[in-house]
Amino acid sequence: MSKPRIAILATGGTIAGVAANPAATDGYRSATLPIDALLAALPGLGDIAEIQAEQVAQLDSKDMSFAVWQRLDTRIRAWRDSGEVDGIVITHGTDSLEETAILLHLTQPAGIPVVLTAAMRPATAVSADGPLNLLHAVRVAAHPGSAALGVLVVVNQEIHAARDVVKLHTGAVQAFASPGCGPLGAVAGQQIRYGRRPVALAGIGGRLLGMPADWPWVEVIVSVAGARRQLVDGLVQQGVQGLVIAGPGNGSIHEALLPALADAWRQGVAVVRGSRSGAGYVTSATGVAAAGEHAAPGGFPATADLNPAKARVALMLALGTGEAGIIGAQGVPDALALQQFFEAI
């Protein structure tokens, strides 16, 4: 029986990092080792699948760019359309993995498995987690049960839906979780165990978004004690197109920011409320479609359970691809359409 064919697309990150001191897990150089070196550390990988690998990028994921996202999208589509692979694995840094994950969730169809993996310790560290994570990611990508589950993330023996997964710890190996819903499954030795299916497989209610030709400018603003409106005003004057507010609790917004955000909205800036809490559902406001209510506390559309970083990616895609109804005929955002967009992710 032939082995599954897996393409590995490398982008750098800690999984490809090198440290001068193997006993240290900080002070290392990220995105140093090429994908060939990572594969050489896994001599048994060829027993699981036929591997083809390419270096799509080599960067610390804190420096992730739109250009790399575009390149990654191009290479994923090329491998899928070629018919030459049964699954795709992407090695990635942990810092922005959740952003790339939601991007792929919204733009890539369910079908052949697309699996992201990463590491919290550099490749040269004592007890490095990257080799095992990569091995497990290949196992998951080669598993027939993974094909219809959308984009996946495999780290620390857990399998997460790309839509749900977030990084919740600065340095622990168990840094990733899916708050509120938990992982889809686990890698147990050589076995893949799935306990649930993701609620949303891909896109907006199954409809995929495209990659923008020009990425819109969307920023995250944190609502904190003593907040001032000048930051909002300055961004609007410079041409920002969208704002995600990372508010405390249920997406609350400081009263000093509300008038500035209402002014921004009237000037065509899409504003949405998220939470900086780390978990939970940000509820939408009653009567959010009424233009006169945007300056009221909580009167802006909510990001549901997407954290601010993920909500920013979603809003960029919506604005950049001209998602129907998000911006009204008069150039002012439509609050109800924007709320429905986030509810459908």
C-alpha positions in Angstrom: 0.0 0.0 0.0 1.4 3.4 -0.9 2.2 5.9 1.8 0.4 9.3 2.0 2.1 12.2 0.2 2.7 15.2 2.4 4.1 18.6 1.4 5.8 20.6 4.2 5.9 24.4 3.8 8.4 26.0 6.2 8.2 29.6 7.3 10.8 29.7 10.1 9.9 30.4 13.7 11.3 28.9 17.0 10.9 25.4 15.6 13.8 26.3 13.3 15.7 28.3 16.0 19.2 27.8 17.3 20.5 28.6 20.8 24.1 29.0 21.9 23.3 27.4 25.2 21.2 24.2 24.8 20.1 24.5 28.4 18.5 27.9 27.8 15.1 28.5 26.1 15.6 32.2 25.7 18.2 34.3 23.8 18.1 32.0 20.8 18.0 33.0 17.1 14.7 32.1 15.6 14.2 31.0 11.9 17.8 29.8 11.5 17.7 26.1 10.4 16.3 25.3 6.9 13.6 22.7 6.6 16.1 20.1 5.3 17.8 20.3 8.7 14.6 19.8 10.6 13.7 16.8 8.5 17.2 15.3 9.0 16.4 15.2 12.8 13.4 12.9 12.1 14.8 9.9 10.3 11.6 7.9 10.8 9.4 10.5 9.1 9.7 8.6 5.8 8.1 5.6 7.3 4.9 7.6 7.8 4.6 9.5 4.5 6.4 10.5 1.3 7.7 14.0 2.1 8.2 16.9 -0.2 9.4 20.1 1.4 10.0 23.7 0.5 11.2 26.9 2.3 8.4 29.4 1.8 9.9 31.9 4.2 12.4 32.1 7.0 11.4 34.6 9.6 10.5 35.1 13.3 6.7 35.0 13.2 6.5 38.2 15.3 7.6 39.7 11.9 4.9 38.0 9.9 3.9 40.1 6.8 1.2 40.3 4.3 3.7 39.3 1.6 4.5 36.0 3.4 0.7 35.3 3.8 0.3 35.8 0.1 3.1 33.5 -0.7 1.8 30.9 1.7 -1.6 31.1 0.1 -0.1 30.7 -3.4 1.9 27.6 -2.4 -0.9 25.9 -0.6 -3.2 26.3 -3.6 -0.4 25.2 -6.0 0.1 22.0 -4.0 -3.6 21.3 -3.6 -4.3 21.9 -7.3 -1.4 19.7 -8.4 -3.1 16.6 -7.1 0.4 15.4 -6.0 -0.2 15.5 -2.2 -2.6 14.1 0.3 -1.9 16.7 3.0 0.0 19.9 3.7 2.0 20.8 6.9 3.1 24.3 7.7 5.9 25.0 10.2 5.4 28.3 11.8 6.5 30.5 14.7 4.2 30.6 17.8 3.9 34.4 18.2 1.6 34.9 15.2 0.4 31.4 14.6 -3.2 32.1 15.6 -3.3 35.0 13.1 -2.1 32.8 10.2 -4.5 30.1 11.5 -7.6 32.3 11.2 -6.4 33.7 7.9 -6.2 30.1 6.5 -9.5 29.2 8.1 -11.3 32.0 6.3 -9.6 31.5 2.9 -8.8 27.8 2.5 -11.4 25.1 1.6 -11.8 22.0 3.7 -10.5 19.0 1.7 -7.0 17.8 1.9 -5.7 18.4 5.4 -3.8 21.7 6.1 -2.0 21.5 9.4 0.1 24.1 11.2 2.7 23.2 13.8 5.3 25.1 15.8 7.5 24.9 18.8 8.1 26.7 22.1 11.7 25.6 22.4 14.4 26.1 19.7 15.6 23.0 17.8 18.9 22.9 19.7 17.4 23.1 23.2 17.4 20.2 25.7 14.1 18.4 25.2 13.1 20.5 22.2 9.4 20.1 21.4 9.7 20.9 17.6 10.6 17.5 16.3 7.8 15.7 18.0 5.3 18.4 17.0 6.4 18.1 13.4 6.1 14.3 13.5 2.6 14.6 15.0 1.6 17.2 12.4 2.6 14.8 9.6 0.7 12.0 11.2 -2.4 14.2 11.5 -2.1 15.4 7.9 -1.7 11.8 6.7 -4.8 10.7 8.6 -7.9 10.2 6.5 -10.1 11.5 9.2 -8.5 14.9 9.1 -9.5 15.7 5.5 -12.9 17.2 6.3 -12.1 19.2 9.5 -10.8 22.4 8.0 -7.4 23.9 8.8 -5.8 22.3 12.0 -3.1 23.2 14.5 -1.1 20.4 16.1 1.1 21.2 19.1 1.9 19.4 22.4 0.0 16.3 21.3 -3.2 18.2 20.8 -5.2 18.9 17.6 -7.0 22.3 17.5 -9.3 23.9 15.0 -7.5 26.9 13.4 -10.5 29.1 14.1 -10.4 28.5 17.9 -6.7 28.1 18.9 -4.8 30.9 20.7 -1.5 31.2 22.5 -2.1 31.7 26.2 1.3 31.3 27.7 4.6 33.1 27.1 7.0 30.2 27.5 5.4 26.9 28.5 5.3 23.9 26.1 1.5 23.8 26.7 1.2 27.3 25.4 -1.8 26.8 23.1 -5.5 26.1 23.9 -8.9 26.5 22.4 -10.8 28.5 25.1 -14.4 27.6 25.6 -14.4 24.5 23.4 -11.2 22.6 23.8 -9.1 20.7 21.3 -10.7 18.6 18.5 -8.5 15.6 19.4 -5.1 14.3 20.4 -2.2 12.3 19.1 -1.8 9.2 21.2 1.4 7.5 20.2 0.9 6.5 16.6 -2.9 7.0 16.8 -5.0 10.0 16.0 -8.1 10.4 18.3 -10.8 12.9 17.4 -13.4 13.8 20.1 -15.4 16.4 18.2 -15.7 18.2 15.0 -15.3 22.0 14.6 -18.5 24.0 14.5 -17.2 26.0 11.5 -15.1 24.2 8.9 -14.0 27.1 6.7 -14.9 30.6 5.7 -18.0 32.5 6.5 -20.8 30.0 6.8 -18.8 27.8 4.4 -18.2 30.6 1.9 -14.5 31.4 1.5 -13.0 34.8 1.5 -10.3 35.8 -1.0 -6.9 37.2 -0.3 -6.9 41.0 -0.7 -5.0 42.6 -3.6 -4.3 45.5 -1.3 -4.5 44.9 2.5 -6.5 47.5 4.3 -5.1 49.3 7.4 -6.7 47.9 10.5 -5.3 48.5 14.0 -6.1 47.2 17.5 -6.6 49.7 20.3 -6.7 48.6 23.9 -9.3 50.3 26.1 -7.6 50.9 29.5 -7.9 53.1 32.6 -7.3 56.8 31.7 -7.7 56.2 27.9 -7.5 59.2 25.7 -9.2 59.8 22.3 -6.1 61.3 20.7 -4.8 57.8 19.6 -8.1 57.2 17.7 -8.2 60.7 16.2 -4.6 60.4 15.0 -5.2 57.0 13.3 -8.3 58.3 11.6 -6.3 61.4 10.3 -3.6 59.1 8.9 -6.2 57.0 7.0 -6.9 53.9 9.1 -9.8 51.9 7.7 -10.7 49.6 10.6 -10.3 49.5 14.4 -10.7 46.6 16.7 -11.1 47.6 20.3 -9.6 45.3 22.9 -11.8 46.2 25.8 -12.0 44.7 29.3 -14.7 42.2 30.2 -17.5 42.0 27.7 -15.8 44.3 25.2 -16.4 47.5 27.3 -15.1 50.8 25.9 -13.8 53.7 28.0 -16.1 56.6 27.9 -13.2 58.9 26.6 -12.9 56.7 23.5 -16.6 56.5 22.6 -17.0 60.0 21.0 -13.8 59.5 19.0 -14.9 56.1 17.8 -18.3 57.5 16.9 -16.6 60.2 14.8 -14.4 57.6 13.2 -17.5 55.5 12.3 -19.2 58.4 10.6 -16.0 59.0 8.6 -16.2 55.4 7.2 -13.9 53.6 9.7 -15.3 50.1 10.6 -15.2 49.7 14.4 -15.7 46.4 16.3 -15.6 45.5 20.0 -13.4 42.6 21.2 -12.3 41.5 24.6 -8.8 41.5 26.1 -9.9 38.9 28.7 -8.6 35.9 26.8 -11.7 33.8 26.7 -15.5 34.3 26.4 -18.1 35.6 24.0 -18.5 39.4 23.4 -22.2 39.9 23.1 -23.7 42.3 20.5 -25.6 45.4 21.5 -29.3 45.8 21.2 -30.3 48.0 18.3 -26.8 48.0 16.9 -28.0 48.8 13.4 -29.3 52.2 14.4 -26.7 54.8 13.4 -27.5 57.1 16.4 -26.5 54.4 18.9 -22.9 53.9 18.0 -21.6 56.2 20.6 -23.5 54.4 23.4 -21.5 52.0 25.6 -21.3 48.7 23.8 -23.0 50.1 20.7 -20.5 48.9 18.2 -20.6 45.4 16.5 -18.9 42.7 18.6 -16.3 40.1 17.5 -18.1 37.2 19.1 -15.5 34.9 20.6 -12.6 35.9 18.4 -9.8 37.6 20.2 -8.6 41.0 19.0 -5.7 39.7 17.0 -7.9 37.2 15.1 -10.7 39.7 14.7 -8.2 42.1 13.1 -7.3 39.5 10.4 -11.0 38.8 9.8 -11.8 42.5 9.5 -8.9 43.1 7.1 -10.2 40.3 4.9 -13.7 41.6 4.9 -12.7 45.1 4.0 -10.0 44.1 1.6 -12.2 41.8 -0.4 -15.3 44.1 -0.4 -17.4 41.7 1.7 -21.0 42.5 0.7 -22.8 45.0 2.9 -19.9 45.8 5.3 -19.5 49.3 3.9 -22.8 51.0 3.0 -23.6 53.0 -0.1 -22.7 56.3 1.7 -19.3 55.0 2.7 -20.3 54.4 6.3 -20.1 50.9 7.8 -23.2 48.9 8.2 -23.3 47.8 11.8 -25.8 44.9 11.3 -23.9 43.5 8.3 -20.6 43.8 10.3 -22.2 42.0 13.2 -23.6 39.2 11.0 -20.1 38.8 9.5 -18.5 38.1 12.8 -21.4 35.9 14.0 -20.9 33.7 10.9 -17.2 33.0 11.3 
